[in-house]
Amino acid sequence: WLSFQWSNLAKRLKRLQRRWKRFLSALREHENGHRDTALDGARSVLRAIATMPPAASCQELSSAAEAACRSVIRETNARLREEDLLTGHGRTQGARL
């Protein structure tokens, strides 16, 4: 049978709670950055579609819109990956325990 006791348990729990709150705050900041990047990407998709020139057919318009959207999504995904690389998936922003 294994047993252990923490000395100053209440103090340690308070310290753990503070660390957890700091972690959650930093993680929220990191994830909000991803949200903002994704929303920028969505707005870029809307702009790309809204500024498309007229097309000769629905199929041509659809193909052009899909290509424009794929390009924006690729760029947005690259930005999201870069954010994670730059922040160590949030660690440099304090999202670590």
All heavy atoms as an XYZ file, in Angstrom:
774
protein
N       0.842     -1.172      0.000
C       0.000      0.000      0.000
C       0.890      1.239      0.000
O       1.823      1.341      0.777
C      -0.899     -0.063      1.237
C      -1.733      1.138      1.456
C      -1.488      2.126      2.338
C      -2.922      1.477      0.812
N      -2.457      3.073      2.283
C      -3.378      2.686      1.333
C      -3.669      0.888     -0.171
C      -4.535      3.307      0.919
C      -4.825      1.516     -0.574
C      -5.241      2.698     -0.036
N       0.587      2.161     -0.875
C       1.394      3.366     -1.001
C       0.588      4.553     -0.499
O      -0.568      4.727     -0.877
C       1.781      3.578     -2.468
C       2.553      4.829     -2.793
C       3.929      4.771     -2.148
C       2.702      4.969     -4.291
N       1.181      5.339      0.326
C       0.507      6.564      0.765
C       1.537      7.681      0.819
O       2.734      7.441      0.945
C      -0.166      6.378      2.120
O       0.816      6.274      3.116
N       1.064      8.888      0.689
C       1.941     10.048      0.785
C       1.146     11.219      1.301
O      -0.074     11.226      1.248
C       2.598     10.375     -0.564
C       1.621     10.806     -1.608
C       1.326     12.151     -1.776
C       0.985      9.884     -2.425
C       0.432     12.564     -2.740
C       0.093     10.287     -3.388
C      -0.181     11.625     -3.545
N       1.846     12.188      1.792
C       1.208     13.408      2.262
C       1.967     14.585      1.694
O       3.192     14.565      1.612
C       1.233     13.483      3.784
C       0.317     12.516      4.452
C       0.324     12.737      5.949
O       1.255     13.298      6.510
N      -0.744     12.304      6.594
N       1.231     15.579      1.295
C       1.845     16.830      0.891
C       1.867     17.739      2.098
O       0.843     17.944      2.758
C       1.023     17.515     -0.202
C       1.249     17.005     -1.570
C       2.071     16.013     -1.961
C       0.616     17.485     -2.750
N       1.995     15.842     -3.313
C       1.111     16.729     -3.817
C      -0.319     18.479     -3.001
C       0.713     16.940     -5.124
C      -0.727     18.682     -4.290
C      -0.207     17.925     -5.338
N       3.017     18.298      2.358
C       3.025     19.307      3.406
C       2.475     20.595      2.797
O       2.657     20.850      1.605
C       4.433     19.506      3.955
O       5.305     19.890      2.926
N       1.813     21.353      3.589
C       1.220     22.615      3.124
C       0.281     22.405      1.930
O       0.357     23.122      0.944
C       2.303     23.628      2.766
C       3.210     23.936      3.920
O       2.738     24.075      5.042
N       4.499     24.024      3.657
N      -0.575     21.423      2.029
C      -1.467     21.083      0.919
C      -2.292     22.278      0.458
O      -2.402     22.529     -0.744
C      -2.391     19.923      1.310
C      -3.367     19.447      0.246
C      -2.599     18.949     -0.988
C      -4.255     18.343      0.787
N      -2.857     23.033      1.354
C      -3.700     24.176      0.967
C      -2.891     25.188      0.161
O      -3.357     25.699     -0.858
C      -4.300     24.840      2.203
N      -1.664     25.468      0.591
C      -0.807     26.418     -0.117
C      -0.460     25.887     -1.514
O      -0.467     26.620     -2.488
C       0.476     26.661      0.668
C       1.304     27.798      0.105
C       2.668     27.911      0.769
C       2.564     28.291      2.224
N       3.884     28.518      2.846
N      -0.183     24.604     -1.593
C       0.152     23.999     -2.891
C      -1.044     24.018     -3.842
O      -0.879     24.256     -5.032
C       0.667     22.576     -2.706
C       2.026     22.519     -2.078
C       2.447     21.086     -1.820
N       3.667     21.010     -1.073
C       4.853     20.786     -1.609
N       4.965     20.608     -2.905
N       5.921     20.731     -0.849
N      -2.217     23.776     -3.307
C      -3.414     23.815     -4.145
C      -3.679     25.223     -4.659
O      -4.057     25.406     -5.813
C      -4.623     23.274     -3.382
C      -4.626     21.767     -3.149
C      -5.829     21.375     -2.306
C      -4.610     20.997     -4.456
N      -3.475     26.209     -3.820
C      -3.653     27.607     -4.266
C      -2.660     27.936     -5.378
O      -3.004     28.572     -6.366
C      -3.451     28.582     -3.093
C      -4.556     28.573     -2.088
C      -5.764     29.257     -2.663
C      -6.825     29.362     -1.588
N      -8.096     29.751     -2.126
N      -1.425     27.503     -5.205
C      -0.394     27.747     -6.221
C      -0.777     27.043     -7.538
O      -0.641     27.608     -8.606
C       0.950     27.238     -5.725
C       2.112     27.778     -6.484
C       3.426     27.411     -5.878
N       3.246     26.726     -4.593
C       4.188     26.496     -3.717
N       5.401     26.883     -3.952
N       3.952     25.881     -2.586
N      -1.284     25.819     -7.424
C      -1.717     25.080     -8.613
C      -2.891     25.792     -9.289
O      -2.929     25.902    -10.523
C      -2.106     23.651     -8.238
C      -2.569     22.756     -9.368
C      -1.479     22.606    -10.425
C      -2.978     21.394     -8.823
N      -3.814     26.304     -8.491
C      -4.936     27.046     -9.063
C      -4.455     28.286     -9.804
O      -4.938     28.592    -10.894
C      -5.929     27.451     -7.972
C      -6.758     26.312     -7.449
C      -7.636     26.752     -6.286
O      -7.316     27.693     -5.555
N      -8.750     26.053     -6.118
N      -3.496     29.008     -9.226
C      -2.962     30.190     -9.906
C      -2.275     29.812    -11.209
O      -2.459     30.476    -12.222
C      -1.987     30.945     -8.987
C      -2.672     31.734     -7.897
C      -1.715     32.676     -7.198
N      -0.546     32.029     -6.642
C      -0.462     31.511     -5.413
N      -1.508     31.575     -4.603
N       0.652     30.955     -4.986
N      -1.489     28.745    -11.190
C      -0.816     28.288    -12.416
C      -1.849     27.905    -13.476
O      -1.691     28.208    -14.655
C       0.080     27.086    -12.128
C       1.399     27.447    -11.497
C       2.284     26.259    -11.330
N       2.757     25.798    -12.637
C       3.336     24.629    -12.845
N       3.526     23.795    -11.853
N       3.737     24.292    -14.048
N      -2.905     27.204    -13.035
C      -3.946     26.762    -13.964
C      -4.652     27.971    -14.592
O      -4.886     28.000    -15.793
C      -4.938     25.858    -13.247
C      -5.986     25.306    -14.165
C      -7.292     25.666    -14.230
C      -5.796     24.313    -15.175
N      -7.931     24.961    -15.209
C      -7.038     24.114    -15.808
C      -4.693     23.574    -15.605
C      -7.205     23.203    -16.853
C      -4.871     22.659    -16.645
C      -6.116     22.492    -17.245
N      -4.944     28.969    -13.784
C      -5.603     30.175    -14.298
C      -4.705     30.902    -15.299
O      -5.166     31.373    -16.337
C      -5.997     31.118    -13.157
C      -7.205     30.646    -12.399
C      -7.558     31.614    -11.284
C      -8.751     31.105    -10.498
N      -9.123     32.013     -9.414
N      -3.409     31.000    -14.993
C      -2.467     31.628    -15.938
C      -2.404     30.837    -17.231
O      -2.381     31.403    -18.321
C      -1.072     31.743    -15.317
C      -0.913     32.887    -14.359
C       0.547     33.160    -14.011
N       1.253     32.000    -13.509
C       1.359     31.654    -12.224
N       0.773     32.403    -11.302
N       2.041     30.599    -11.857
N      -2.376     29.496    -17.100
C      -2.352     28.638    -18.285
C      -3.593     28.860    -19.135
O      -3.499     29.052    -20.352
C      -2.241     27.166    -17.869
C      -2.512     26.214    -18.994
C      -1.554     25.983    -19.972
C      -3.719     25.548    -19.086
C      -1.795     25.107    -21.020
C      -3.973     24.674    -20.125
C      -3.010     24.448    -21.097
N      -4.755     28.832    -18.510
C      -6.000     29.009    -19.271
C      -6.057     30.376    -19.938
O      -6.497     30.491    -21.090
C      -7.218     28.811    -18.369
C      -7.545     27.379    -17.995
C      -8.780     27.346    -17.088
C      -7.765     26.512    -19.219
N      -5.613     31.396    -19.242
C      -5.607     32.737    -19.824
C      -4.684     32.792    -21.040
O      -5.050     33.338    -22.090
C      -5.167     33.744    -18.762
O      -5.074     35.028    -19.318
N      -3.497     32.223    -20.920
C      -2.546     32.218    -22.034
C      -3.064     31.362    -23.188
O      -2.918     31.730    -24.361
C      -1.189     31.707    -21.561
N      -3.668     30.231    -22.862
C      -4.217     29.365    -23.911
C      -5.358     30.074    -24.642
O      -5.452     30.013    -25.869
C      -4.709     28.052    -23.305
C      -5.269     27.034    -24.288
C      -4.184     26.608    -25.289
C      -5.817     25.824    -23.541
N      -6.180     30.786    -23.882
C      -7.280     31.542    -24.486
C      -6.722     32.601    -25.446
O      -7.211     32.762    -26.565
C      -8.125     32.192    -23.394
C      -9.414     32.806    -23.904
C     -10.298     33.310    -22.763
N     -10.758     32.186    -21.942
C     -10.395     31.980    -20.665
N      -9.579     32.814    -20.058
N     -10.856     30.946    -19.995
N      -5.665     33.296    -25.017
C      -5.030     34.299    -25.871
C      -4.509     33.656    -27.157
O      -4.711     34.177    -28.258
C      -3.884     34.971    -25.122
C      -3.119     35.973    -25.962
C      -1.897     36.527    -25.253
O      -1.829     36.438    -24.010
O      -1.016     37.046    -25.948
N      -3.846     32.509    -27.010
C      -3.298     31.808    -28.179
C      -4.419     31.379    -29.133
O      -4.342     31.609    -30.339
C      -2.490     30.595    -27.715
C      -1.984     29.760    -28.833
N      -0.934     30.164    -29.637
C      -2.386     28.559    -29.304
C      -0.714     29.235    -30.549
N      -1.580     28.258    -30.363
N      -5.438     30.755    -28.591
C      -6.541     30.264    -29.432
C      -7.326     31.416    -30.048
O      -7.806     31.303    -31.177
C      -7.458     29.335    -28.631
C      -6.785     28.042    -28.209
C      -6.221     27.235    -29.371
O      -6.808     27.245    -30.473
O      -5.172     26.595    -29.185
N      -7.445     32.535    -29.333
C      -8.105     33.705    -29.915
C      -7.320     34.235    -31.109
O      -7.900     34.747    -32.063
C      -8.298     34.804    -28.867
C      -9.423     34.497    -27.906
O     -10.247     33.622    -28.148
N      -9.451     35.203    -26.796
N      -6.002     34.100    -31.061
C      -5.189     34.465    -32.222
C      -5.536     33.602    -33.424
O      -5.654     34.097    -34.551
N      -5.715     32.298    -33.185
C      -6.136     31.402    -34.269
C      -7.518     31.802    -34.795
O      -7.757     31.808    -36.000
C      -6.182     29.950    -33.794
C      -4.847     29.307    -33.647
N      -3.844     29.419    -34.574
C      -4.356     28.498    -32.673
C      -2.800     28.726    -34.184
N      -3.074     28.169    -33.024
N      -8.410     32.118    -33.860
C      -9.761     32.543    -34.265
C      -9.683     33.771    -35.161
O     -10.325     33.823    -36.222
C     -10.602     32.855    -33.021
C     -12.009     33.354    -33.356
C     -12.613     34.181    -32.245
N     -11.765     35.335    -31.971
C     -11.678     35.922    -30.783
N     -12.351     35.452    -29.755
N     -10.899     36.976    -30.615
N      -8.889     34.760    -34.755
C      -8.773     35.996    -35.536
C      -8.198     35.722    -36.924
O      -8.661     36.287    -37.915
C      -7.920     37.016    -34.798
C      -8.565     37.492    -33.499
O      -9.782     37.281    -33.316
O      -7.833     38.067    -32.667
N      -7.213     34.854    -36.991
C      -6.627     34.496    -38.280
C      -7.659     33.802    -39.167
O      -7.761     34.098    -40.363
C      -5.397     33.586    -38.082
O      -4.422     34.311    -37.331
C      -4.798     33.146    -39.401
N      -8.426     32.890    -38.582
C      -9.458     32.180    -39.346
C     -10.540     33.145    -39.829
O     -11.012     33.045    -40.973
C     -10.069     31.065    -38.499
N     -10.930     34.086    -38.977
C     -11.936     35.081    -39.391
C     -11.404     35.979    -40.499
O     -12.139     36.322    -41.436
C     -12.389     35.913    -38.198
C     -13.264     35.181    -37.184
C     -13.494     36.041    -35.944
C     -14.589     34.766    -37.810
N     -10.131     36.360    -40.419
C      -9.516     37.120    -41.517
C      -9.578     36.313    -42.811
O      -9.863     36.858    -43.877
C      -8.058     37.465    -41.201
C      -7.922     38.556    -40.163
O      -8.924     39.252    -39.876
O      -6.798     38.709    -39.635
N      -9.293     35.027    -42.705
C      -9.369     34.155    -43.875
C     -10.777     34.096    -44.449
O     -10.968     34.157    -45.661
N     -11.763     34.006    -43.576
C     -13.157     33.966    -44.037
C     -13.532     35.260    -44.744
O     -14.195     35.237    -45.796
C     -14.089     33.712    -42.853
N     -13.095     36.386    -44.185
C     -13.368     37.668    -44.846
C     -12.658     37.740    -46.202
O     -13.201     38.279    -47.170
C     -12.953     38.835    -43.945
C     -13.919     39.071    -42.786
C     -13.592     40.328    -42.004
N     -12.440     40.163    -41.144
C     -12.487     39.707    -39.892
N     -13.647     39.373    -39.353
N     -11.386     39.607    -39.181
N     -11.471     37.176    -46.278
C     -10.749     37.156    -47.552
C     -11.467     36.303    -48.588
O     -11.484     36.636    -49.777
C      -9.321     36.633    -47.353
O      -8.572     37.532    -46.573
N     -12.057     35.213    -48.140
C     -12.852     34.377    -49.051
C     -14.024     35.189    -49.597
O     -14.290     35.194    -50.812
C     -13.357     33.095    -48.347
C     -14.473     32.427    -49.137
C     -12.207     32.119    -48.129
N     -14.721     35.888    -48.710
C     -15.863     36.699    -49.155
C     -15.427     37.782    -50.139
O     -16.095     38.009    -51.155
C     -16.559     37.340    -47.953
C     -17.306     36.383    -47.038
C     -17.838     37.130    -45.811
C     -18.432     35.694    -47.777
N     -14.299     38.444    -49.849
C     -13.785     39.469    -50.766
C     -13.416     38.865    -52.121
O     -13.705     39.448    -53.168
C     -12.568     40.175    -50.172
C     -12.901     41.335    -49.278
C     -11.675     42.181    -48.952
N     -10.585     41.417    -48.375
C     -10.469     41.092    -47.092
N     -11.406     41.471    -46.237
N      -9.441     40.406    -46.656
N     -12.785     37.703    -52.086
C     -12.376     37.053    -53.338
C     -13.591     36.747    -54.208
O     -13.568     36.951    -55.429
C     -11.591     35.781    -53.044
N     -14.651     36.282    -53.579
C     -15.866     35.953    -54.338
C     -16.565     37.224    -54.809
O     -17.008     37.323    -55.949
C     -16.812     35.073    -53.493
C     -16.177     33.689    -53.293
C     -18.180     34.951    -54.139
C     -16.905     32.814    -52.310
N     -16.654     38.217    -53.928
C     -17.374     39.456    -54.262
C     -16.698     40.245    -55.378
O     -17.366     40.993    -56.091
C     -17.502     40.332    -53.014
N     -15.405     40.100    -55.533
C     -14.684     40.895    -56.535
C     -14.372     40.106    -57.802
O     -13.629     40.589    -58.660
C     -13.364     41.437    -55.942
O     -12.551     40.331    -55.528
C     -13.635     42.363    -54.769
N     -14.973     38.932    -57.918
C     -14.715     38.124    -59.117
C     -15.352     38.783    -60.345
O     -16.461     39.309    -60.266
C     -15.273     36.711    -58.938
C     -14.505     35.912    -57.907
S     -15.118     34.244    -57.790
C     -14.583     33.654    -59.376
N     -14.664     38.728    -61.452
C     -15.251     39.275    -62.679
C     -16.356     38.348    -63.194
O     -16.420     37.181    -62.812
C     -14.063     39.304    -63.651
C     -13.146     38.241    -63.155
C     -13.321     38.209    -61.665
N     -17.224     38.845    -64.052
C     -18.274     38.001    -64.630
C     -17.648     36.825    -65.386
O     -16.516     36.913    -65.869
C     -19.004     38.933    -65.602
C     -18.656     40.312    -65.147
C     -17.300     40.227    -64.525
N     -18.389     35.757    -65.459
C     -17.912     34.565    -66.175
C     -18.896     34.219    -67.276
O     -20.060     34.621    -67.252
C     -17.757     33.405    -65.201
N     -18.419     33.446    -68.230
C     -19.244     33.069    -69.381
C     -20.314     32.052    -69.006
O     -21.356     31.980    -69.660
C     -18.357     32.529    -70.503
N     -20.063     31.277    -67.961
C     -21.038     30.258    -67.571
C     -20.987     30.043    -66.060
O     -20.029     30.447    -65.389
C     -20.718     28.919    -68.266
O     -19.511     28.373    -67.752
N     -22.021     29.394    -65.560
C     -22.058     29.074    -64.127
C     -20.894     28.157    -63.764
O     -20.275     28.326    -62.707
C     -23.385     28.403    -63.770
S     -24.791     29.531    -63.811
N     -20.608     27.203    -64.621
C     -19.508     26.270    -64.361
C     -18.166     27.006    -64.297
O     -17.351     26.750    -63.413
C     -19.457     25.177    -65.441
C     -18.355     24.162    -65.222
C     -18.482     23.451    -63.881
O     -19.566     23.027    -63.494
N     -17.377     23.342    -63.160
N     -17.955     27.941    -65.199
C     -16.712     28.715    -65.204
C     -16.610     29.551    -63.926
O     -15.544     29.627    -63.301
C     -16.676     29.620    -66.435
C     -15.367     30.330    -66.648
C     -15.403     31.189    -67.900
O     -15.710     30.666    -68.985
O     -15.124     32.401    -67.757
N     -17.719     30.180    -63.543
C     -17.742     30.985    -62.323
C     -17.481     30.106    -61.097
O     -16.693     30.468    -60.217
C     -19.079     31.705    -62.189
C     -19.237     32.604    -60.969
C     -18.212     33.734    -61.004
C     -20.650     33.159    -60.909
N     -18.120     28.956    -61.063
C     -17.946     28.034    -59.943
C     -16.495     27.572    -59.830
O     -15.917     27.554    -58.733
C     -18.873     26.831    -60.117
O     -18.679     25.911    -59.069
N     -15.902     27.233    -60.948
C     -14.499     26.786    -60.937
C     -13.569     27.893    -60.476
O     -12.634     27.659    -59.682
C     -14.082     26.301    -62.332
O     -14.812     25.154    -62.681
N     -13.812     29.100    -60.950
C     -12.973     30.229    -60.562
C     -13.131     30.536    -59.069
O     -12.153     30.816    -58.371
C     -13.313     31.460    -61.399
N     -14.365     30.462    -58.574
C     -14.622     30.723    -57.152
C     -13.951     29.660    -56.287
O     -13.326     29.982    -55.257
C     -16.123     30.756    -56.887
N     -14.043     28.409    -56.686
C     -13.406     27.331    -55.928
C     -11.888     27.526    -55.887
O     -11.262     27.344    -54.839
C     -13.750     25.975    -56.525
C     -15.149     25.523    -56.216
C     -15.483     24.175    -56.832
O     -14.556     23.372    -57.076
O     -16.678     23.922    -57.067
N     -11.306     27.894    -57.010
C      -9.853     28.110    -57.062
C      -9.450     29.268    -56.148
O      -8.456     29.179    -55.416
C      -9.412     28.364    -58.497
N     -10.211     30.352    -56.200
C      -9.907     31.508    -55.359
C     -10.020     31.134    -53.877
O      -9.155     31.502    -53.072
C     -10.842     32.667    -55.692
N     -11.052     30.407    -53.538
C     -11.253     30.007    -52.143
C     -10.163     29.039    -51.681
O      -9.653     29.170    -50.568
C     -12.633     29.380    -51.957
S     -13.973     30.574    -52.141
N      -9.801     28.086    -52.514
C      -8.729     27.150    -52.153
C      -7.434     27.909    -51.870
O      -6.709     27.607    -50.923
C      -8.508     26.121    -53.257
C      -9.392     24.897    -53.147
C      -8.911     23.772    -54.049
N      -8.853     24.143    -55.456
C      -9.872     24.080    -56.302
N     -11.038     23.637    -55.898
N      -9.725     24.444    -57.556
N      -7.151     28.903    -52.683
C      -5.940     29.698    -52.496
C      -5.963     30.420    -51.146
O      -4.977     30.407    -50.407
C      -5.803     30.700    -53.644
O      -4.718     31.542    -53.417
N      -7.075     31.059    -50.828
C      -7.193     31.781    -49.560
C      -7.093     30.806    -48.388
O      -6.410     31.089    -47.389
C      -8.523     32.573    -49.493
C      -8.767     33.113    -48.096
C      -8.519     33.697    -50.515
N      -7.734     29.665    -48.499
C      -7.700     28.676    -47.413
C      -6.276     28.155    -47.217
O      -5.816     27.997    -46.080
C      -8.704     27.537    -47.686
C     -10.130     28.079    -47.538
C      -8.466     26.353    -46.756
C     -11.210     27.151    -48.043
N      -5.567     27.913    -48.300
C      -4.169     27.482    -48.200
C      -3.327     28.533    -47.464
O      -2.543     28.212    -46.570
C      -3.594     27.240    -49.606
C      -3.216     25.822    -49.895
C      -2.472     25.632    -51.206
N      -2.736     26.572    -52.274
C      -3.673     26.455    -53.206
N      -4.473     25.400    -53.213
N      -3.827     27.357    -54.138
N      -3.510     29.783    -47.840
C      -2.766     30.876    -47.192
C      -3.127     30.989    -45.706
O      -2.246     31.185    -44.860
C      -3.062     32.199    -47.892
C      -2.494     32.305    -49.290
C      -3.025     33.516    -50.045
O      -3.678     34.384    -49.431
O      -2.792     33.584    -51.272
N      -4.406     30.859    -45.408
C      -4.857     30.951    -44.014
C      -4.288     29.800    -43.194
O      -3.798     30.007    -42.078
C      -6.398     30.963    -43.940
O      -6.888     32.082    -44.684
C      -6.887     31.053    -42.503
N      -4.329     28.592    -43.736
C      -3.771     27.449    -43.021
C      -2.271     27.611    -42.797
O      -1.752     27.246    -41.739
C      -4.070     26.144    -43.763
C      -5.511     25.719    -43.613
O      -6.190     26.099    -42.650
N      -5.997     24.932    -44.549
N      -1.580     28.181    -43.773
C      -0.148     28.424    -43.621
C       0.103     29.433    -42.495
O       1.031     29.272    -41.692
C       0.454     28.922    -44.934
N      -0.731     30.456    -42.410
C      -0.590     31.446    -41.328
C      -0.839     30.796    -39.963
O      -0.133     31.086    -38.991
C      -1.556     32.608    -41.531
C      -1.126     33.560    -42.636
C      -2.124     34.671    -42.894
N      -2.446     35.418    -41.691
C      -3.582     36.095    -41.531
N      -4.499     36.121    -42.483
N      -3.806     36.772    -40.420
N      -1.838     29.920    -39.894
C      -2.136     29.235    -38.633
C      -0.959     28.351    -38.203
O      -0.585     28.336    -37.025
C      -3.409     28.397    -38.771
C      -4.706     29.191    -38.896
C      -5.845     28.285    -39.334
C      -5.039     29.898    -37.594
N      -0.377     27.637    -39.150
C       0.784     26.796    -38.831
C       1.963     27.659    -38.384
O       2.667     27.319    -37.429
C       1.180     25.931    -40.036
C       0.270     24.734    -40.263
C       0.824     23.788    -41.291
N       1.050     24.400    -42.595
C       0.128     24.546    -43.544
N      -1.103     24.106    -43.332
N       0.424     25.107    -44.693
N       2.154     28.794    -39.060
C       3.250     29.689    -38.708
C       3.068     30.246    -37.287
O       4.030     30.347    -36.522
C       3.354     30.832    -39.707
C       4.504     31.763    -39.434
C       4.620     32.882    -40.460
O       3.810     32.928    -41.404
O       5.516     33.713    -40.296
N       1.827     30.590    -36.930
C       1.556     31.070    -35.578
C       1.969     30.030    -34.543
O       2.579     30.356    -33.524
C       0.068     31.388    -35.399
C      -0.396     32.629    -36.127
C      -1.910     32.790    -36.106
O      -2.608     31.999    -35.428
O      -2.399     33.712    -36.773
N       1.626     28.772    -34.811
C       1.984     27.714    -33.871
C       3.492     27.513    -33.802
O       4.049     27.277    -32.725
C       1.281     26.403    -34.227
C      -0.114     26.319    -33.641
O      -0.374     26.999    -32.630
O      -0.942     25.578    -34.182
N       4.160     27.618    -34.938
C       5.622     27.490    -34.932
C       6.269     28.632    -34.151
O       7.182     28.413    -33.349
C       6.162     27.458    -36.357
C       5.933     26.173    -37.130
C       6.379     26.335    -38.587
C       6.671     25.016    -36.482
N       5.795     29.844    -34.385
C       6.374     31.013    -33.721
C       6.128     31.024    -32.216
O       6.938     31.552    -31.453
C       5.834     32.304    -34.337
C       6.288     32.602    -35.764
C       5.550     33.817    -36.320
C       7.794     32.826    -35.817
N       5.013     30.451    -31.795
C       4.664     30.488    -30.371
C       4.883     29.147    -29.674
O       4.555     29.016    -28.491
C       3.183     30.892    -30.184
O       2.347     29.851    -30.731
C       2.876     32.226    -30.818
N       5.429     28.169    -30.404
C       5.576     26.848    -29.789
C       4.233     26.297    -29.351
O       4.100     25.748    -28.276
N       3.220     26.470    -30.204
C       1.841     26.057    -29.900
C       1.342     26.722    -28.621
O       0.658     26.113    -27.808
C       1.715     24.538    -29.826
C       1.953     23.873    -31.136
N       0.957     23.666    -32.067
C       3.091     23.399    -31.690
C       1.462     23.080    -33.129
N       2.763     22.914    -32.933
N       1.722     27.994    -28.452
C       1.243     28.781    -27.322
C       2.191     28.821    -26.126
O       1.994     29.607    -25.204
N       3.224     27.988    -26.141
C       4.122     27.939    -24.977
C       4.816     29.284    -24.726
O       4.960     29.690    -23.572
C       5.147     26.830    -25.155
C       4.559     25.448    -24.902
C       5.603     24.369    -24.909
N       6.245     24.191    -26.214
C       5.721     23.520    -27.223
N       4.540     22.956    -27.107
N       6.374     23.394    -28.365
N       5.234     29.972    -25.801
C       5.914     31.255    -25.587
C       4.948     32.335    -25.106
O       5.394     33.391    -24.658
C       6.617     31.747    -26.870
O       5.627     31.987    -27.882
C       7.643     30.738    -27.356
N       3.667     32.067    -25.196
C       2.656     33.008    -24.702
C       2.222     32.638    -23.280
O       1.328     33.259    -22.734
C       1.439     32.995    -25.643
C       1.759     33.503    -27.027
C       0.636     33.208    -28.002
O       0.345     32.048    -28.291
N       0.003     34.262    -28.498
N       2.839     31.625    -22.734
C       2.532     31.223    -21.358
C       1.609     30.033    -21.244
O       1.257     29.629    -20.141
N       1.224     29.427    -22.362
C       0.317     28.261    -22.312
C       1.141     27.003    -22.076
O       1.360     26.190    -22.962
C      -0.495     28.162    -23.603
N       1.635     26.888    -20.873
C       2.362     25.679    -20.462
C       2.150     25.506    -18.967
O       1.952     26.477    -18.239
C       3.837     25.776    -20.793
C       4.567     26.789    -19.955
C       6.038     26.714    -20.132
N       6.463     27.935    -20.804
C       7.676     28.137    -21.235
N       8.561     27.199    -21.087
N       7.990     29.258    -21.811
N       2.198     24.276    -18.566
C       2.003     23.983    -17.126
C       3.325     23.672    -16.482
O       4.257     23.259    -17.014
C       1.049     22.806    -16.946
C      -0.405     23.129    -17.304
C      -1.252     21.873    -17.239
C      -0.964     24.179    -16.363
